[in-house]
Amino acid sequence: MSEMIFLLVLFGVPGFLGVYLARRRGKNPLLWGVLSAVFPFVLLILKMHHKPLEKYRPSPPAT
C-alpha cells in the first residue's frame, strides 16, 4: 500500500499540477498533465509560459 501512495505522490501530484496550470493558461491539459507527470521539470516550462488574463488588465484612462 505504501508503494501506491509513493507512486501517487511521485507521478500524480505533478500531473494534477500540470493539468491545473495548463487550464489556467489556455493550453492542452491532457498533454501537459501527462508530460508533467512523467517529467516534473516540465512544470517549470509551463509556469514560465504565463499568459496574462484579459479581465485583470487595467483599462486605459478615460479622456
Helices and strands as residue ranges (DSSP letters): H 2-7, I 8-12, H 13-25, H 29-38, H 42-48, G 54-56
